[in-house]
Amino acid sequence: MSADLKQPSLARESEPTAGSARGPVWLVVLLMGLFYWGTLYIDENSGEFQAAVYRPYRSAEELAALHPKSKRDEVFFQGKRLYDQYCSSCHQSGGTGSTVNNCPPLAGSEWVLAAGPGRLARIVLDGGQGPITVKGQLWNNGTMTPFREVVTSDADIAAILTFIRGNKEWGNNAPLVTPEQVKAVRARTADHGPYWNAQELQGVAETE
């Protein structure tokens, strides 16, 4: 018997093995770039993932702002803008007031929700000073800034009062305040000067 038949062949192929190799850098950069672009695209066009929102609009709030509004809504949104500008730093954006600066709340306040806006208009026009009880809590030594010479437009004052008195998110639901109502209060109180106190205000009829 020959030697070739007795010994296994050395030429037999070996089993395949798995290895690792470094991927091309350009491919990694391309994938990262595509991921970044995709993120920007989704953020720009997803409309906050709301089916009713589509390009070029980006949110439901943006769409709502474009809808036709009633006269009251127009005044309310104007009042919100002015409230944010002049009032929110003290009374807070939610109308909760602040114990830090001794500023009483507007949300649910009996002074805000009186039968008419006259008392509140007086406070906005000429400010308030001294102790006042709001929602059963006594607020001592607070001072409300007069706005008679700051906000000279009766329409703007009316808008602020409409926002404060009619803000349903605060639990307030009083009717629209008109510039004519503010003008009448401004005229009746022209000689009063700053400031009003709680006792004086209680002596004023709620509808005046």
Backbone as CSV, one residue per row, in Angstrom:
resi,resn,N_x,N_y,N_z,CA_x,CA_y,CA_z,C_x,C_y,C_z
1,MET,0.854,-1.191,0.000,0.000,0.000,0.000,0.891,1.242,0.000
2,SER,0.485,2.188,-0.824,1.338,3.372,-0.975,1.212,4.280,0.238
3,ALA,2.233,5.135,0.446,2.267,6.078,1.579,1.188,7.137,1.470
4,ASP,0.785,7.420,0.212,-0.246,8.457,0.014,-1.590,8.021,0.566
5,LEU,-1.870,6.717,0.585,-3.139,6.219,1.075,-3.160,6.094,2.575
6,LYS,-2.017,6.004,3.225,-1.951,5.816,4.662,-2.056,7.137,5.424
7,GLN,-1.670,8.244,4.844,-1.652,9.537,5.542,-2.704,10.481,4.964
8,PRO,-3.416,11.274,5.857,-4.410,12.239,5.349,-3.748,13.321,4.515
9,SER,-4.506,13.827,3.595,-3.962,14.837,2.684,-3.735,16.145,3.418
10,LEU,-2.571,16.740,3.271,-2.230,18.021,3.883,-2.825,19.189,3.118
11,ALA,-3.343,18.882,1.922,-3.886,19.945,1.072,-5.357,20.233,1.363
12,ARG,-5.937,19.464,2.344,-7.352,19.676,2.657,-7.579,21.128,3.101
13,GLU,-8.674,21.739,2.591,-8.973,23.139,2.926,-9.378,23.267,4.391
14,SER,-8.953,24.397,5.068,-9.292,24.650,6.463,-10.687,25.269,6.570
15,GLU,-11.328,25.170,7.771,-12.646,25.749,8.001,-12.577,27.276,7.904
16,PRO,-13.616,27.923,7.335,-13.624,29.395,7.261,-13.782,30.005,8.652
17,THR,-13.196,31.140,8.867,-13.278,31.838,10.154,-13.789,33.256,9.944
18,ALA,-14.443,33.806,11.012,-14.958,35.180,10.963,-13.923,36.123,11.542
19,GLY,-13.846,37.295,10.971,-12.901,38.286,11.460,-13.559,39.654,11.528
20,SER,-12.832,40.676,11.802,-13.337,42.044,11.853,-12.487,42.933,10.976
21,ALA,-13.164,43.968,10.469,-12.453,44.921,9.623,-13.019,46.304,9.886
22,ARG,-12.224,47.315,9.814,-12.654,48.691,10.049,-13.485,49.194,8.879
23,GLY,-14.706,49.688,9.203,-15.561,50.233,8.171,-15.042,51.560,7.656
24,PRO,-15.482,51.938,6.490,-15.018,53.215,5.928,-15.563,54.394,6.728
25,VAL,-14.716,55.348,7.020,-15.111,56.517,7.807,-16.191,57.320,7.093
26,TRP,-16.118,57.407,5.800,-17.082,58.206,5.053,-18.505,57.688,5.227
27,LEU,-18.631,56.350,5.390,-19.961,55.771,5.569,-20.548,56.161,6.928
28,VAL,-19.713,56.172,7.967,-20.162,56.573,9.295,-20.605,58.035,9.289
29,VAL,-19.797,58.886,8.646,-20.133,60.310,8.561,-21.428,60.506,7.786
30,LEU,-21.623,59.760,6.718,-22.835,59.869,5.921,-24.068,59.484,6.729
31,LEU,-23.974,58.377,7.483,-25.109,57.930,8.290,-25.453,58.939,9.388
32,MET,-24.423,59.506,10.013,-24.670,60.518,11.042,-25.325,61.756,10.444
33,GLY,-24.869,62.146,9.258,-25.452,63.301,8.588,-26.912,63.059,8.235
34,LEU,-27.223,61.852,7.743,-28.602,61.516,7.406,-29.489,61.501,8.649
35,PHE,-28.960,60.994,9.741,-29.716,60.964,10.993,-30.022,62.384,11.468
36,TYR,-29.035,63.251,11.399,-29.220,64.640,11.835,-30.232,65.341,10.946
37,TRP,-30.118,65.153,9.651,-31.073,65.773,8.721,-32.481,65.253,8.964
38,GLY,-32.595,63.945,9.210,-33.909,63.365,9.466,-34.554,63.921,10.721
39,THR,-33.736,64.137,11.755,-34.251,64.710,12.996,-34.787,66.115,12.758
40,LEU,-34.023,66.925,12.026,-34.468,68.284,11.718,-35.738,68.268,10.877
41,TYR,-35.806,67.345,9.922,-36.975,67.272,9.037,-38.236,66.917,9.820
42,ILE,-38.113,65.936,10.710,-39.269,65.527,11.511,-39.703,66.653,12.436
43,ASP,-38.720,67.318,13.048,-39.050,68.426,13.947,-39.750,69.549,13.206
44,GLU,-39.367,69.770,11.974,-39.921,70.874,11.185,-41.298,70.543,10.625
45,ASN,-41.546,69.274,10.318,-42.741,68.920,9.562,-43.724,68.008,10.287
46,SER,-43.418,67.617,11.500,-44.286,66.650,12.174,-45.545,67.284,12.738
47,GLY,-45.553,68.622,12.932,-46.709,69.279,13.526,-47.025,68.728,14.892
48,GLU,-45.956,68.488,15.677,-46.091,67.920,17.023,-46.833,66.594,16.986
49,PHE,-46.725,65.888,15.843,-47.342,64.571,15.649,-48.859,64.611,15.824
50,GLN,-49.462,65.747,15.474,-50.907,65.876,15.492,-51.407,65.829,14.053
51,ALA,-52.377,64.972,13.802,-52.839,64.738,12.435,-53.439,65.982,11.792
52,ALA,-53.989,66.868,12.613,-54.638,68.059,12.069,-53.654,69.163,11.717
53,VAL,-52.391,68.984,12.073,-51.381,70.024,11.852,-50.446,69.571,10.742
54,TYR,-50.273,70.389,9.745,-49.389,70.045,8.649,-48.702,71.305,8.142
55,ARG,-47.640,71.089,7.421,-46.823,72.187,6.927,-47.663,73.168,6.102
56,PRO,-47.472,74.473,6.272,-46.364,75.156,6.956,-46.605,75.414,8.431
57,TYR,-47.698,74.897,9.012,-47.994,75.149,10.424,-47.285,74.122,11.293
58,ARG,-46.916,74.553,12.514,-46.079,73.707,13.355,-46.757,73.262,14.639
59,SER,-47.902,73.839,14.992,-48.552,73.451,16.233,-50.040,73.767,16.162
60,ALA,-50.802,73.118,17.038,-52.237,73.381,17.112,-52.498,74.810,17.579
61,GLU,-51.633,75.329,18.454,-51.790,76.691,18.940,-51.649,77.697,17.806
62,GLU,-50.712,77.430,16.891,-50.508,78.326,15.758,-51.740,78.338,14.859
63,LEU,-52.345,77.173,14.651,-53.557,77.097,13.848,-54.709,77.828,14.531
64,ALA,-54.835,77.615,15.836,-55.930,78.245,16.575,-55.836,79.766,16.518
65,ALA,-54.607,80.277,16.525,-54.417,81.730,16.499,-54.890,82.335,15.177
66,LEU,-54.963,81.514,14.116,-55.363,82.014,12.804,-56.864,81.935,12.575
67,HIS,-57.576,81.231,13.442,-59.010,81.088,13.268,-59.716,82.428,13.536
68,PRO,-60.816,82.663,12.840,-61.589,83.887,13.121,-62.025,83.922,14.583
69,LYS,-61.979,85.088,15.177,-62.283,85.228,16.600,-63.425,86.211,16.802
70,SER,-64.127,85.984,17.898,-65.170,86.922,18.279,-64.526,88.181,18.823
71,LYS,-65.340,89.231,18.978,-64.833,90.480,19.534,-64.264,90.238,20.920
72,ARG,-64.939,89.417,21.719,-64.470,89.145,23.072,-63.122,88.437,23.042
73,ASP,-62.961,87.485,22.131,-61.690,86.765,22.037,-60.558,87.707,21.652
74,GLU,-60.819,88.625,20.723,-59.788,89.572,20.316,-59.351,90.437,21.493
75,VAL,-60.330,90.915,22.264,-60.016,91.735,23.434,-59.270,90.903,24.474
76,PHE,-59.695,89.664,24.657,-59.079,88.778,25.645,-57.596,88.551,25.330
77,PHE,-57.288,88.245,24.074,-55.897,87.983,23.714,-55.045,89.246,23.769
78,GLN,-55.643,90.388,23.453,-54.938,91.656,23.636,-54.659,91.880,25.123
79,GLY,-55.644,91.574,25.949,-55.464,91.712,27.392,-54.393,90.787,27.937
80,LYS,-54.316,89.580,27.409,-53.274,88.650,27.860,-51.893,89.203,27.557
81,ARG,-51.726,89.767,26.360,-50.430,90.336,25.992,-50.052,91.464,26.948
82,LEU,-51.007,92.333,27.251,-50.734,93.461,28.147,-50.537,92.987,29.590
83,TYR,-51.297,91.996,29.993,-51.125,91.443,31.346,-49.719,90.872,31.499
84,ASP,-49.275,90.117,30.507,-47.916,89.560,30.559,-46.870,90.664,30.650
85,GLN,-47.146,91.784,30.004,-46.203,92.888,29.985,-46.169,93.664,31.298
86,TYR,-47.340,93.925,31.872,-47.417,94.832,33.020,-47.694,94.149,34.364
87,CYS,-48.366,93.019,34.354,-48.939,92.496,35.606,-48.360,91.171,36.089
88,SER,-47.893,90.337,35.171,-47.557,88.962,35.550,-46.352,88.866,36.487
89,SER,-45.463,89.852,36.462,-44.287,89.778,37.332,-44.686,89.817,38.802
90,CYS,-45.809,90.449,39.111,-46.288,90.495,40.504,-47.386,89.474,40.762
91,HIS,-48.407,89.488,39.906,-49.560,88.611,40.127,-49.346,87.207,39.571
92,GLN,-48.228,86.987,38.881,-47.856,85.694,38.324,-48.705,85.350,37.091
93,SER,-48.146,84.519,36.228,-48.817,84.197,34.971,-50.129,83.451,35.199
94,GLY,-50.237,82.737,36.316,-51.468,82.008,36.612,-52.426,82.763,37.501
95,GLY,-52.138,84.047,37.773,-53.029,84.846,38.602,-53.066,84.431,40.059
96,THR,-52.033,83.737,40.506,-52.026,83.195,41.869,-51.518,84.183,42.901
97,GLY,-50.937,85.301,42.453,-50.338,86.238,43.388,-49.047,85.688,43.958
98,SER,-48.472,86.415,44.917,-47.189,85.991,45.484,-47.046,86.518,46.905
99,THR,-46.720,85.619,47.813,-46.481,86.049,49.194,-45.138,86.765,49.315
100,VAL,-44.253,86.555,48.360,-42.932,87.183,48.402,-43.056,88.702,48.320
101,ASN,-43.878,89.181,47.389,-44.053,90.634,47.251,-45.414,91.097,47.787
102,ASN,-46.045,90.230,48.591,-47.316,90.574,49.243,-48.369,90.996,48.232
103,CYS,-48.463,90.213,47.144,-49.387,90.528,46.054,-50.512,89.497,46.031
104,PRO,-51.755,89.901,46.263,-52.862,88.944,46.366,-53.217,88.307,45.027
105,PRO,-53.921,87.185,45.086,-54.289,86.491,43.844,-55.417,87.195,43.106
106,LEU,-55.465,86.961,41.803,-56.559,87.443,40.964,-57.517,86.305,40.612
107,ALA,-56.998,85.094,40.592,-57.815,83.926,40.278,-58.809,83.681,41.408
108,GLY,-60.092,83.759,41.089,-61.128,83.515,42.075,-61.329,84.630,43.078
109,SER,-60.699,85.772,42.874,-60.804,86.891,43.816,-62.181,87.543,43.746
110,GLU,-62.781,87.810,44.910,-64.077,88.471,44.944,-63.980,89.913,44.454
111,TRP,-62.810,90.519,44.553,-62.619,91.881,44.041,-62.612,91.876,42.512
112,VAL,-62.060,90.864,41.943,-62.003,90.739,40.482,-63.375,90.390,39.917
113,LEU,-64.095,89.520,40.605,-65.352,88.991,40.083,-66.573,89.734,40.602
114,ALA,-66.405,90.982,41.003,-67.542,91.797,41.428,-68.533,91.952,40.277
115,ALA,-69.731,92.418,40.598,-70.784,92.531,39.578,-70.372,93.413,38.409
116,GLY,-69.562,94.408,38.661,-69.064,95.285,37.604,-67.569,95.482,37.754
117,PRO,-66.909,96.043,36.736,-65.455,96.190,36.764,-64.972,97.464,37.445
118,GLY,-65.881,98.270,38.017,-65.511,99.583,38.523,-64.440,99.572,39.595
119,ARG,-64.583,98.714,40.599,-63.594,98.672,41.680,-62.231,98.243,41.143
120,LEU,-62.241,97.207,40.309,-60.972,96.718,39.751,-60.335,97.770,38.852
121,ALA,-61.154,98.486,38.079,-60.626,99.546,37.211,-59.969,100.643,38.042
122,ARG,-60.546,100.968,39.186,-59.958,101.987,40.066,-58.578,101.548,40.563
123,ILE,-58.465,100.275,40.912,-57.176,99.776,41.405,-56.126,99.834,40.300
124,VAL,-56.525,99.443,39.086,-55.571,99.460,37.973,-55.173,100.894,37.639
125,LEU,-56.130,101.801,37.633,-55.845,103.183,37.258,-54.991,103.903,38.307
126,ASP,-55.376,103.797,39.567,-54.728,104.609,40.601,-53.989,103.798,41.664
127,GLY,-53.935,102.507,41.499,-53.191,101.683,42.437,-53.950,101.425,43.728
128,GLY,-53.398,100.568,44.539,-54.000,100.240,45.822,-52.929,100.137,46.891
129,GLN,-53.325,100.369,48.117,-52.336,100.352,49.194,-53.030,99.951,50.499
130,GLY,-52.285,99.271,51.353,-52.824,98.909,52.664,-53.355,97.496,52.684
131,PRO,-53.816,97.076,53.841,-54.307,95.703,53.983,-55.587,95.471,53.188
132,ILE,-55.712,94.259,52.663,-56.913,93.875,51.923,-57.113,92.378,52.109
133,THR,-58.349,91.968,52.285,-58.663,90.550,52.451,-59.153,89.996,51.123
134,VAL,-58.489,88.943,50.663,-58.842,88.302,49.395,-58.996,86.806,49.642
135,LYS,-60.169,86.288,49.312,-60.455,84.861,49.478,-60.187,84.402,50.907
136,GLY,-60.544,85.264,51.853,-60.416,84.917,53.259,-59.039,85.098,53.850
137,GLN,-58.078,85.552,53.049,-56.717,85.759,53.548,-56.391,87.249,53.587
138,LEU,-55.826,87.694,54.694,-55.450,89.099,54.844,-54.059,89.325,54.256
139,TRP,-53.990,90.317,53.370,-52.717,90.714,52.765,-52.364,92.097,53.311
140,ASN,-51.271,92.184,54.033,-50.892,93.421,54.721,-49.857,94.224,53.937
141,ASN,-50.056,95.535,53.930,-49.016,96.472,53.485,-48.584,96.311,52.034
142,GLY,-49.414,95.739,51.208,-49.075,95.649,49.793,-49.347,96.966,49.078
143,THR,-48.656,97.195,47.973,-48.868,98.405,47.173,-48.993,98.025,45.713
144,MET,-50.098,98.432,45.124,-50.338,98.195,43.699,-49.958,99.453,42.922
145,THR,-49.129,99.294,41.911,-48.657,100.424,41.104,-49.799,101.072,40.319
146,PRO,-49.936,102.396,40.330,-50.946,103.067,39.492,-50.544,103.005,38.015
147,PHE,-51.537,102.779,37.143,-51.255,102.687,35.711,-51.988,103.752,34.897
148,ARG,-52.572,104.726,35.565,-53.326,105.766,34.854,-52.455,106.465,33.806
149,GLU,-51.231,106.801,34.174,-50.341,107.524,33.269,-49.451,106.595,32.450
150,VAL,-49.482,105.314,32.763,-48.655,104.331,32.040,-49.429,103.737,30.872
151,VAL,-50.635,103.282,31.159,-51.508,102.731,30.112,-52.637,103.739,29.913
152,THR,-52.465,104.629,28.967,-53.404,105.749,28.797,-54.598,105.395,27.923
153,SER,-54.542,104.247,27.258,-55.640,103.843,26.379,-56.723,103.133,27.187
154,ASP,-57.954,103.646,27.100,-59.078,102.984,27.773,-59.307,101.590,27.206
155,ALA,-59.058,101.433,25.913,-59.228,100.118,25.288,-58.233,99.118,25.853
156,ASP,-57.002,99.560,26.115,-55.995,98.654,26.673,-56.329,98.265,28.111
157,ILE,-56.779,99.246,28.912,-57.194,98.930,30.283,-58.369,97.953,30.253
158,ALA,-59.325,98.193,29.360,-60.478,97.308,29.233,-60.047,95.897,28.851
159,ALA,-59.044,95.794,27.985,-58.553,94.480,27.578,-57.908,93.745,28.748
160,ILE,-57.125,94.456,29.546,-56.504,93.841,30.725,-57.576,93.343,31.690
161,LEU,-58.576,94.177,31.947,-59.649,93.789,32.861,-60.449,92.610,32.310
162,THR,-60.672,92.599,30.999,-61.387,91.483,30.377,-60.608,90.188,30.554
163,PHE,-59.310,90.254,30.361,-58.480,89.053,30.522,-58.510,88.561,31.966
164,ILE,-58.362,89.489,32.918,-58.324,89.103,34.329,-59.674,88.541,34.775
165,ARG,-60.750,89.234,34.421,-62.080,88.846,34.904,-62.648,87.646,34.148
166,GLY,-62.192,87.435,32.928,-62.784,86.373,32.110,-61.885,85.185,31.844
167,ASN,-60.796,85.060,32.614,-59.845,83.975,32.372,-60.366,82.671,32.985
168,LYS,-60.933,81.821,32.149,-61.546,80.582,32.630,-60.513,79.616,33.203
169,GLU,-59.281,79.707,32.732,-58.235,78.856,33.285,-57.976,79.184,34.754
170,TRP,-58.306,80.385,35.152,-58.166,80.794,36.554,-59.448,80.537,37.347
171,GLY,-60.488,80.091,36.664,-61.777,79.935,37.316,-62.619,81.191,37.270
172,ASN,-62.192,82.189,36.497,-62.933,83.447,36.361,-63.771,83.408,35.086
173,ASN,-64.963,83.974,35.148,-65.832,83.918,33.971,-66.765,85.133,33.907
174,ALA,-66.202,86.320,34.124,-66.997,87.551,34.071,-67.059,88.061,32.633
175,PRO,-68.057,88.908,32.323,-68.219,89.379,30.948,-67.157,90.371,30.487
176,LEU,-67.204,90.654,29.210,-66.310,91.614,28.563,-66.403,92.984,29.227
177,VAL,-65.252,93.636,29.373,-65.198,95.015,29.851,-64.970,95.921,28.649
178,THR,-65.738,96.992,28.532,-65.649,97.873,27.365,-64.803,99.112,27.665
179,PRO,-64.222,99.721,26.631,-63.499,100.981,26.829,-64.380,102.079,27.411
180,GLU,-65.679,102.059,27.086,-66.595,103.068,27.603,-66.724,102.959,29.126
181,GLN,-66.733,101.733,29.641,-66.793,101.541,31.091,-65.538,102.107,31.766
182,VAL,-64.396,101.844,31.170,-63.134,102.338,31.726,-63.077,103.857,31.637
183,LYS,-63.522,104.399,30.511,-63.511,105.852,30.335,-64.361,106.532,31.394
184,ALA,-65.504,105.945,31.712,-66.386,106.533,32.717,-65.726,106.526,34.096
185,VAL,-65.060,105.408,34.443,-64.367,105.329,35.733,-63.200,106.302,35.764
186,ARG,-62.483,106.395,34.670,-61.334,107.316,34.601,-61.787,108.758,34.862
187,ALA,-62.931,109.119,34.269,-63.438,110.480,34.438,-63.920,110.724,35.869
188,ARG,-64.614,109.738,36.443,-65.150,109.910,37.797,-64.055,109.979,38.856
189,THR,-62.903,109.420,38.558,-61.830,109.333,39.559,-60.642,110.222,39.219
190,ALA,-60.819,111.156,38.313,-59.708,111.988,37.837,-59.033,112.748,38.970
191,ASP,-59.790,113.120,39.993,-59.229,113.917,41.087,-58.859,113.086,42.311
192,HIS,-58.965,111.787,42.186,-58.724,110.964,43.376,-57.245,110.872,43.723
193,GLY,-56.418,110.577,42.737,-54.989,110.390,43.001,-54.704,109.027,43.599
194,PRO,-53.449,108.681,43.693,-53.110,107.379,44.277,-53.212,107.488,45.804
195,TYR,-53.552,106.477,46.488,-53.910,105.134,46.119,-55.299,104.855,46.664
196,TRP,-55.943,103.734,46.267,-57.187,103.297,46.869,-56.873,102.301,47.986
197,ASN,-57.706,102.347,49.049,-57.594,101.305,50.060,-58.886,100.488,50.067
198,ALA,-58.883,99.401,50.788,-60.014,98.475,50.759,-61.294,99.129,51.263
199,GLN,-61.179,99.950,52.286,-62.370,100.586,52.849,-63.008,101.539,51.841
200,GLU,-62.194,102.305,51.136,-62.719,103.205,50.103,-63.424,102.411,49.009
201,LEU,-62.782,101.348,48.572,-63.350,100.559,47.482,-64.673,99.921,47.880
202,GLN,-64.784,99.493,49.115,-66.036,98.898,49.571,-67.159,99.929,49.613
203,GLY,-66.811,101.199,49.674,-67.805,102.252,49.651,-68.280,102.598,48.250
204,VAL,-67.657,102.003,47.237,-68.038,102.229,45.842,-68.944,101.087,45.397
205,ALA,-70.064,101.427,44.773,-70.959,100.394,44.259,-70.227,99.544,43.224
206,GLU,-70.494,98.240,43.243,-69.785,97.327,42.350,-70.023,97.641,40.885
207,THR,-71.158,98.251,40.595,-71.500,98.533,39.201,-71.058,99.911,38.738
208,GLU,-70.423,100.688,39.599,-70.007,102.033,39.210,-68.551,102.046,38.700
